[in-house]
Amino acid sequence: MKLSHFGFELPEERLAEYPAENRDESRLMVLNRKEQTIEHKMFKDVIDYFDEDDVLVLNNTKVFPARLFGNKEKTGARIEVFLLRELNEEQRLWDVLVDPARKIRIGNKLYFGEDESLVAEVIDNTTSRGRTLRFLYDGSYREFRLKLNELGQTPLPKYIKRDVEPEDEARYQTIFAKNEGAVAAPTAGLHFSRHLLKRFEIKGINFAEVTLHVGLGTFNPVEVEDLSKHKMDSEELKIEAEAVKIVNTGLKEKRRICAVGTTAVRAIESAVSTNGELNEYDGWTNKFIFPPYDFTIPNAMITNFHTPKSTLLMMVSAFAGHDFIKRAYDEAIKEGYNFYSYGDAMLII
């Protein structure tokens, strides 16, 4: 399939600026691949589609406040610094994006905070907007990370035009987030409330937790018509023995293995053994899933509604079928579903 197959008209008002008032009261569209049917539900109804010993695969990555605003030395120009990944803990080196980039050159210094106690020096250009920064801070590594968290903002996606609000700190984070390292939330997980997770637990559904630290590469535009030529950025992935055991038991018993979000799908499909089971994993993945693709592990998926020509839409189309997703998205727009990070959800079974 080609890039042009994934274009569609998405009205701007369908991009959600705010989440639903209650996490589990967003809307839910249920797609049945076998029957080719579409149902309209509330997210809390999702539990009705699971039985005892089914498996939910959850991405427990935690978003850190990755967006900083500093001032350039001498000119005082306001510069946005988006932290992508830590390169060296000891030297406090970070891969970042800067905006506006044309003003930031090697050797420049940036000052953060009212007291300017945190300083960063530009030591390399990596891409047109990418830079490597060395942070200078009088304090231990722990104090330095606390300072970054204090000065940083919740990294809401750029399509959200409003300012970050205090509620975003909690709402742009899943309730099962625990391992810090993501610069974007695994948004399908945002719909789960503590009450709903407890109901799943009482029903006997098993939770397999994996960690895929979501990077901005997930949202990079695809700029080639031939999808096989698109390169995904690498993201850090860890799958431990406990999750492997839960998933493989579910596979053997022919249970529903539902990946919560495209990140969870990419995680488990990156760690498949030759005999079709899940392996432990500790490393990086740049797996790009687009049609046609044979999925080995998940047989169900919870996901949000994605933007045109995105790699996320391509993965969902590979899972549910391109024509079925096209029909579902047409219906979603007609029925007023909200799209993207703070939008509504879809269950594909």
Number of C-alpha atoms within 10 A of each C-alpha: 14 14 17 13 13 17 13 13 9 15 9 9 10 16 20 18 19 16 19 17 9 11 20 23 18 22 21 24 26 23 22 16 16 8 8 11 11 17 12 14 16 15 22 20 15 20 14 8 11 18 14 14 20 24 27 25 25 26 34 25 28 25 24 22 22 23 22 21 18 22 18 18 13 9 7 11 13 16 20 17 23 24 25 21 19 15 14 11 9 7 12 17 20 21 20 22 22 21 15 13 17 9 11 19 14 13 12 15 21 25 22 21 17 9 7 12 12 19 20 22 19 19 16 15 18 12 11 10 14 19 25 25 28 20 18 17 16 10 10 9 14 9 12 17 13 12 17 20 16 12 18 20 21 24 22 23 16 7 12 14 9 10 9 13 9 10 10 16 16 11 20 23 22 25 18 18 19 14 16 13 22 26 25 25 27 29 24 29 26 28 29 22 18 14 11 18 18 13 14 22 14 10 15 15 20 19 21 23 23 25 26 28 27 24 20 15 15 19 16 13 12 16 11 13 13 12 19 12 10 14 14 17 16 17 22 18 24 20 22 15 12 13 21 21 16 21 29 19 16 18 21 9 11 12 18 24 26 26 29 25 25 23 27 28 26 19 27 28 22 18 21 17 12 8 7 14 19 24 21 17 20 13 11 16 20 17 15 18 25 20 17 14 11 11 15 15 22 22 16 22 25 27 29 29 25 21 19 18 18 17 26 23 24 26 21 25 21 18 25 21 16 20 10 17 20 18 11 21 19 14 14 19 15 9 10 12 20 25 24 20 27 26 24 29 32 24 24 21 20
